[in-house]
Every structure is written in structure tokens, then in C-alpha cells.
């Protein structure tokens, strides 16, 4: 009897140990929905090749930071801006798309005064016109 009890206890420990080994723990921080958009003045379009990117909130650390709207050249011909959005407890960043091509926005570019005149982007425009 004692031998059967010990065998059962060992089996239970083995089974519980293997279940715990396959368990996954995930820790995430949610900051919730972004605040409502801010009101601001839209400047005149600088040229016909420029597209307006509406202002939006984006997560930075444990809070949201406002990104003013701006005129910019799309990164490639036929690209349109997909506004960032919040859905299902998840924030989706904005990006440029053309159906078969996607170009992610990088906030580091925003610090550059001449962000629309980056050499890589001019080269990309030239390739699409060929």
C-alpha cells in the first residue's frame, strides 16, 4: 500500500513538473487608449508632390506623445499613409502602403529638419519612375 502511494506521488510530481515546464508567463504593460487628437493649424501645401500626414498620439514609454501633422513626400510612388490606430488593446503604428509594398514610419526621422530630402528616399523615387 505504501509502495503504491509513493509511486502515485512520484507520477503526480512528474506530470505536474512537465506541465509547469510547458507553461508560459507573459507580463505586459498597457497604457490604454490614446487621448483625443489635438486641434492645430494645417499649413499650406508646399508642393503638389506632398501628402498630409494627420497628427496623432503614439506610445513612448508608459505614456503617449503627440506628433503634429505635417506635409511630406511619400516614400515611393503610389504610397498612401495608413494612420496609426488603437484596437483590441493594441496600438498599431502608422505606415505607408501601396497594396504590395509597405514602409514603416520611424520617429527618429522627425528630428531631421529636411526629412523629406533624405538621399535614400530620393533614390527610391527615381527607381519607381523608371
Beta strands, then each sheet from edge to edge (+ up, - down):
strand 1: 50-53
strand 2: 56-60
strand 3: 63-67
strand 4: 70-73
strand 5: 80-82
strand 6: 85-87
strand 7: 90-92
strand 8: 95-97
strand 9: 102-104
sheet 1: 1+ 4-
sheet 2: 2+ 3-
sheet 3: 5+ 8- 9+
sheet 4: 6+ 7-
end
